[in-house]
């Protein structure tokens, strides 16, 4: 692993790379939209966290903002501001680990709990009944999200890690 400097403030080159990672997260999610809740966003957040540490939150912000510009500014969008960082936090804390299985489990847990965390605003809007009904109504999508995250991360973590490692090495050589 060749992470960037320990500073939490990215330099201009890092900022450009982080913005590109956020845009890539969004572009791949749109490209895979024909398969509901199956996308590479979790894996890309994990990889960005491994290589950039806390700076990965810049990529998450770019991703969330692009989502709003294309899909609108609904209540779901507010949830994205805490849901995706909830994946980035353990990814940064575990960033030295190279186990594709560990990352697949983390991505799967995030996918499985996605709807539960999305139901939090409904707790304040309509009480626990609304929050629970919102969560239960989307549970099948969470199961798909869980399975997709697990399989994609398990299969693609090592090859994408190698590609990013090589790209980061080229980035540092400049």
Rosetta silent file (secondary structure, phi, psi, omega in degrees, C-alpha in Angstrom):
SEQUENCE: XXXXXXXXXXXXXXXXXXXXXXXXXXXXXXXXXXXXXXXXXXXXXXXXXXXXXXXXXXXXXXXXXXXXXXXXXXXXXXXXXXXXXXXXXXXXXXXXXXXXXXXXXXXXXXXXXXXXXXXXXXXXXXXXXXXXXXXXXXXXXXXXXXXXXXXXXXXXXXXXXXXXXXXXXXXXXX
SCORE:     score description
SCORE:     0.000 S_00000001
   1 L     0.000  138.462  177.763    0.000    0.000    0.000 S_00000001
   2 L  -127.154   71.071 -178.302    1.209    3.441   -0.828 S_00000001
   3 L   -68.229  157.648  178.174   -1.223    5.798    0.911 S_00000001
   4 L   -70.742  179.938 -176.885   -0.939    9.505    0.454 S_00000001
   5 L   -55.159  161.378 -176.971    0.406   11.775    3.164 S_00000001
   6 L   -76.840  -10.698  177.963   -1.133   11.629    6.626 S_00000001
   7 L   -61.730  141.961  178.205   -2.526   15.160    6.302 S_00000001
   8 L   -85.473   -9.084  177.663   -6.317   15.236    6.051 S_00000001
   9 L   -95.155  117.783 -178.260   -6.187   18.170    3.671 S_00000001
  10 L   -74.605  146.439  171.783   -5.617   16.954    0.099 S_00000001
  11 L   -78.262  178.002 -173.784   -3.195   18.705   -2.205 S_00000001
  12 H   -62.159  -42.176 -179.773   -4.415   19.752   -5.652 S_00000001
  13 H   -64.960  -43.534  178.249   -3.401   16.513   -7.382 S_00000001
  14 H   -63.953  -40.186  179.030   -5.052   14.406   -4.678 S_00000001
  15 H   -60.331  -40.916  177.662   -8.169   16.541   -4.862 S_00000001
  16 H   -64.849  -43.154  178.312   -8.381   15.880   -8.602 S_00000001
  17 H   -64.331  -41.048  179.358   -7.924   12.133   -8.057 S_00000001
  18 H   -66.235  -39.713  176.589  -10.532   12.095   -5.295 S_00000001
  19 H   -63.292  -40.829  177.103  -13.003   13.983   -7.484 S_00000001
  20 H   -64.400  -37.711  177.693  -12.392   11.452  -10.257 S_00000001
  21 H   -64.985  -41.910  176.993  -13.015    8.585   -7.843 S_00000001
  22 H   -62.325  -41.951  178.410  -16.318   10.169   -6.790 S_00000001
  23 H   -66.731  -37.208  177.188  -17.292   10.636  -10.424 S_00000001
  24 H   -65.105  -41.005  176.084  -16.293    7.037  -11.182 S_00000001
  25 H   -55.860  -47.866 -178.419  -18.470    5.811   -8.311 S_00000001
  26 H   -66.291  -47.215 -177.281  -21.408    7.690   -9.776 S_00000001
  27 H   -61.398  -41.388  179.694  -20.744    6.704  -13.407 S_00000001
  28 H   -70.903  -32.699  176.487  -20.459    3.014  -12.565 S_00000001
  29 H   -65.149  -42.730  178.394  -23.606    3.151  -10.450 S_00000001
  30 H   -66.482  -41.270 -179.677  -25.514    4.661  -13.378 S_00000001
  31 H   -62.392  -31.000 -178.066  -23.960    2.165  -15.804 S_00000001
  32 L   -99.123   12.378 -173.737  -25.141   -0.722  -13.619 S_00000001
  33 L   -62.501  -19.977  179.435  -28.590    0.783  -12.906 S_00000001
  34 L   -70.338  -14.741  174.956  -30.373   -1.937  -14.872 S_00000001
  35 L  -109.765   97.714 -173.643  -29.512   -4.309  -11.994 S_00000001
  36 L   -54.680  129.824  175.666  -31.253   -2.691   -8.972 S_00000001
  37 L    64.259   17.740  173.857  -28.988   -2.139   -5.960 S_00000001
  38 L  -115.660  116.257 -177.766  -25.994   -3.865   -7.553 S_00000001
  39 L  -160.707  174.970 -176.482  -23.090   -1.496   -8.088 S_00000001
  40 L  -100.976    9.853 -174.814  -19.427   -0.923   -7.278 S_00000001
  41 H   -58.020  -48.638 -178.696  -19.863    2.093   -5.011 S_00000001
  42 H   -60.346  -45.700  179.657  -19.030    0.282   -1.764 S_00000001
  43 H   -61.453  -42.193 -179.714  -15.937   -1.343   -3.259 S_00000001
  44 H   -68.659  -35.061  175.431  -14.701    1.963   -4.661 S_00000001
  45 H   -65.391  -42.855  178.204  -15.235    3.717   -1.325 S_00000001
  46 H   -60.384  -48.019 -179.927  -13.270    0.945    0.397 S_00000001
  47 H   -63.324  -40.241  178.553  -10.407    1.219   -2.106 S_00000001
  48 H   -65.038  -38.464  177.215  -10.379    5.006   -1.871 S_00000001
  49 H   -64.233  -39.730  179.576  -10.269    4.736    1.926 S_00000001
  50 H   -63.192  -44.407 -173.880   -7.334    2.319    1.732 S_00000001
  51 H   -87.480  -24.450 -175.824   -5.295    4.566   -0.538 S_00000001
  52 H  -120.609   -4.054 -178.573   -6.324    8.011    0.701 S_00000001
  53 H    63.610 -140.491 -176.804   -7.438    7.524    4.298 S_00000001
  54 H   -62.613  -19.430  178.031   -9.887   10.113    5.590 S_00000001
  55 H   -63.013  -17.233  178.793   -9.532   12.065    2.356 S_00000001
  56 H   -58.096  -22.703  179.595  -11.849    9.456    0.823 S_00000001
  57 H   -63.937  -24.093  174.154  -14.704   11.509    2.271 S_00000001
  58 H   -64.820  -42.403  177.561  -14.074   14.050   -0.507 S_00000001
  59 H   -63.887  -41.578  178.292  -14.891   11.317   -3.054 S_00000001
  60 H   -60.292  -42.664  179.417  -17.991   10.360   -1.109 S_00000001
  61 H   -63.039  -42.644  177.938  -19.125   14.008   -1.170 S_00000001
  62 H   -60.882  -45.362  179.222  -18.607   14.230   -4.942 S_00000001
  63 H   -58.701  -48.461 -177.585  -20.588   11.021   -5.393 S_00000001
  64 H   -64.817  -40.404  179.066  -23.484   12.225   -3.205 S_00000001
  65 H   -65.376  -43.043  177.723  -23.630   15.620   -4.921 S_00000001
  66 H   -62.303  -38.326  176.608  -23.671   14.015   -8.390 S_00000001
  67 H   -56.286  -45.912 -178.090  -26.494   11.739   -7.246 S_00000001
  68 H   -66.119  -40.315 -178.824  -28.591   14.772   -6.327 S_00000001
  69 H   -63.874  -30.775 -178.543  -27.909   16.582   -9.582 S_00000001
  70 H   -93.397  -44.120 -172.666  -29.148   13.606  -11.580 S_00000001
  71 H  -101.525   -9.267  178.736  -31.808   12.002   -9.372 S_00000001
  72 L   103.799  171.770 -174.624  -33.020   15.006   -7.351 S_00000001
  73 L  -107.368   67.156  179.334  -32.846   16.225   -3.781 S_00000001
  74 L   -89.782  179.835  178.196  -35.179   13.850   -1.917 S_00000001
  75 H   -59.948  -34.836  177.256  -35.091   12.629    1.655 S_00000001
  76 H   -55.581  -35.883 -176.655  -33.044    9.644    0.457 S_00000001
  77 H   -65.989  -38.811  176.580  -30.310   12.090   -0.545 S_00000001
  78 H   -61.505  -37.252  177.567  -29.971   13.411    2.999 S_00000001
  79 H   -62.767  -34.845 -179.316  -29.485    9.807    4.145 S_00000001
  80 H   -60.956  -27.620 -179.037  -26.607    9.417    1.689 S_00000001
  81 H   -68.449  -20.675  173.934  -24.688   12.081    3.625 S_00000001
  82 H  -112.774  -25.564 -178.518  -24.386    9.710    6.575 S_00000001
  83 H   -66.308  -47.750 -178.429  -24.849    6.289    4.929 S_00000001
  84 H   -72.014  -38.729  172.507  -21.804    6.355    2.673 S_00000001
  85 H   -62.622  -27.872  176.579  -19.486    7.851    5.328 S_00000001
  86 H   -63.749  -23.474  172.937  -20.677    5.028    7.610 S_00000001
  87 H   -84.336  -38.573 -177.081  -18.909    2.684    5.208 S_00000001
  88 H   -65.022  -35.621 -176.177  -15.856    4.925    4.835 S_00000001
  89 H   -60.541  -56.331  178.282  -15.199    5.099    8.591 S_00000001
  90 H   -65.334  -29.871  178.692  -14.516    1.378    9.195 S_00000001
  91 H   -63.645  -41.409  177.305  -12.737    1.184    5.834 S_00000001
  92 H   -66.391  -43.343 -177.908  -10.268    3.866    6.936 S_00000001
  93 H   -65.827  -29.329 -179.271   -9.837    2.241   10.337 S_00000001
  94 L  -104.292   16.050 -168.493   -9.171   -1.179    8.742 S_00000001
  95 L   -61.007  -18.076  179.095   -7.215    0.137    5.748 S_00000001
  96 L   -80.640  -11.460 -177.917   -4.098   -1.941    6.416 S_00000001
  97 L   -79.506  139.175 -179.511   -6.036   -5.180    5.924 S_00000001
  98 L  -113.981   13.057 -178.213   -5.742   -6.923    2.534 S_00000001
  99 L   -78.785  113.392  176.429   -8.370   -9.640    3.009 S_00000001
 100 H   -59.794  -34.320  179.580  -10.862   -9.551    0.162 S_00000001
 101 H   -64.533  -44.824  178.249  -13.177  -11.611    2.376 S_00000001
 102 H   -58.793  -46.034 -179.005  -13.100   -9.007    5.177 S_00000001
 103 H   -66.180  -36.761  178.141  -13.882   -6.219    2.716 S_00000001
 104 H   -64.854  -40.486  178.158  -16.652   -8.294    1.124 S_00000001
 105 H   -65.187  -44.157  178.341  -18.229   -8.864    4.546 S_00000001
 106 H   -60.345  -45.664  179.171  -17.998   -5.135    5.379 S_00000001
 107 H   -63.653  -38.261  179.452  -19.567   -4.208    2.027 S_00000001
 108 H   -66.285  -43.807  178.199  -22.289   -6.835    2.537 S_00000001
 109 H   -60.773  -41.559  178.191  -23.126   -5.548    6.021 S_00000001
 110 H   -61.533  -44.360  179.054  -23.359   -2.040    4.630 S_00000001
 111 H   -64.285  -40.032 -178.327  -25.728   -3.206    1.898 S_00000001
 112 H   -68.605  -35.429 -177.567  -27.862   -5.203    4.329 S_00000001
 113 H   -92.857   -0.070 -175.787  -28.216   -2.336    6.805 S_00000001
 114 H   -54.674  -50.946 -178.434  -28.676    0.349    4.157 S_00000001
 115 H   -66.198  -36.332  178.226  -32.467    0.452    4.420 S_00000001
 116 H   -61.808  -44.073  178.793  -32.420    0.353    8.210 S_00000001
 117 H   -70.705  -31.087  176.757  -30.187    3.415    8.303 S_00000001
 118 H   -68.608  -22.556 -177.421  -32.307    5.080    5.600 S_00000001
 119 L   -80.715   -9.008 -177.296  -35.358    4.656    7.824 S_00000001
 120 H   -55.564  -47.409  179.312  -33.913    6.874   10.585 S_00000001
 121 H   -60.012  -32.007 -179.612  -35.456   10.141    9.276 S_00000001
 122 H   -68.672  -23.244  175.194  -38.851    8.421    9.124 S_00000001
 123 H   -61.453  -39.048 -179.222  -38.556    7.729   12.846 S_00000001
 124 H   -83.318  -25.337 -179.311  -38.728   11.483   13.421 S_00000001
 125 H   -80.343  -46.224 -173.893  -41.345   12.117   10.747 S_00000001
 126 H  -134.951   12.297  178.048  -43.893    9.428   11.620 S_00000001
 127 H    87.061 -179.585 -174.986  -42.615    7.415   14.552 S_00000001
 128 H   -65.571  -27.212  179.442  -41.298    3.890   14.816 S_00000001
 129 H   -64.424  -45.817  179.391  -44.239    2.466   12.828 S_00000001
 130 H   -66.601  -44.128 -179.905  -43.351    4.493    9.738 S_00000001
 131 H   -60.733  -45.247 -179.154  -39.625    3.821   10.132 S_00000001
 132 H   -65.767  -43.694 -179.813  -40.207    0.091   10.531 S_00000001
 133 H   -65.903  -36.836  176.579  -42.634   -0.120    7.600 S_00000001
 134 H   -62.083  -46.645 -177.875  -40.205    1.835    5.404 S_00000001
 135 H   -64.724  -47.611 -177.284  -37.369   -0.513    6.322 S_00000001
 136 H   -64.324  -38.269 -178.660  -39.387   -3.729    5.928 S_00000001
 137 H   -65.018  -23.197  179.853  -40.808   -2.641    2.556 S_00000001
 138 L  -106.091    8.730 -175.826  -37.280   -2.290    1.188 S_00000001
 139 H   -60.484  -36.209  178.645  -35.747   -5.359    2.813 S_00000001
 140 H   -63.712  -35.931  177.077  -35.686   -7.341   -0.438 S_00000001
 141 H   -69.529  -34.914  176.803  -33.628   -4.550   -2.019 S_00000001
 142 H   -65.407  -37.410  178.021  -31.263   -4.607    0.976 S_00000001
 143 H   -65.312  -40.303  176.150  -30.762   -8.342    0.500 S_00000001
 144 H   -65.002  -43.748  178.846  -29.891   -7.771   -3.161 S_00000001
 145 H   -59.327  -45.076  179.415  -27.600   -4.900   -2.144 S_00000001
 146 H   -59.293  -52.941 -178.770  -25.932   -7.164    0.428 S_00000001
 147 H   -63.275  -43.329  178.671  -25.372  -10.022   -2.014 S_00000001
 148 H   -62.605  -45.506  178.099  -24.187   -7.766   -4.821 S_00000001
 149 H   -60.336  -43.739 -177.955  -21.739   -5.958   -2.554 S_00000001
 150 H   -62.273  -52.275 -176.105  -20.388   -9.237   -1.198 S_00000001
 151 H   -64.855  -49.125 -178.285  -19.850  -10.916   -4.564 S_00000001
 152 H   -62.118  -40.964 -179.549  -18.479   -7.863   -6.389 S_00000001
 153 H   -69.772  -42.320  179.956  -16.103   -6.988   -3.561 S_00000001
 154 H   -61.704  -41.206 -176.738  -14.912  -10.561   -3.114 S_00000001
 155 H   -79.956  -39.030 -170.284  -14.225  -10.972   -6.831 S_00000001
 156 H  -101.351  -11.035 -176.393  -12.916   -7.511   -7.712 S_00000001
 157 H   -56.774  -55.079 -175.554  -11.089   -6.297   -4.588 S_00000001
 158 H   -62.549  -47.642  179.053   -7.692   -7.854   -5.359 S_00000001
 159 H   -63.800  -40.625  179.959   -7.541   -6.960   -9.074 S_00000001
 160 H   -71.187  -32.687  175.651   -8.748   -3.395   -8.481 S_00000001
 161 H   -61.102  -45.174 -179.561   -6.389   -3.002   -5.525 S_00000001
 162 H   -62.137  -42.033  178.571   -3.471   -3.972   -7.795 S_00000001
 163 H   -63.597  -47.006 -179.564   -4.582   -1.486  -10.466 S_00000001
 164 H   -64.614  -38.593  178.801   -4.951    1.324   -7.923 S_00000001
 165 H   -61.171  -44.482  178.649   -1.618    0.467   -6.336 S_00000001
 166 H   -64.323  -42.562  178.825    0.077    0.673   -9.727 S_00000001
 167 H   -65.165  -39.781  177.917   -1.679    3.954  -10.549 S_00000001
 168 H   -66.226  -35.819  177.489   -0.710    5.431   -7.175 S_00000001
 169 H   -64.410  -42.682  177.562    2.878    4.375   -7.782 S_00000001
 170 H   -65.324  -38.787  179.034    2.817    6.171  -11.145 S_00000001
 171 H   -61.100  -41.561 -178.223    1.197    9.178   -9.462 S_00000001
 172 H   -73.147  -26.819 -179.049    4.016    9.377   -6.885 S_00000001
 173 H   -71.224  -19.051 -177.838    6.699    9.057   -9.569 S_00000001
 174 L   -82.145    0.000    0.000    5.573   12.303  -11.168 S_00000001
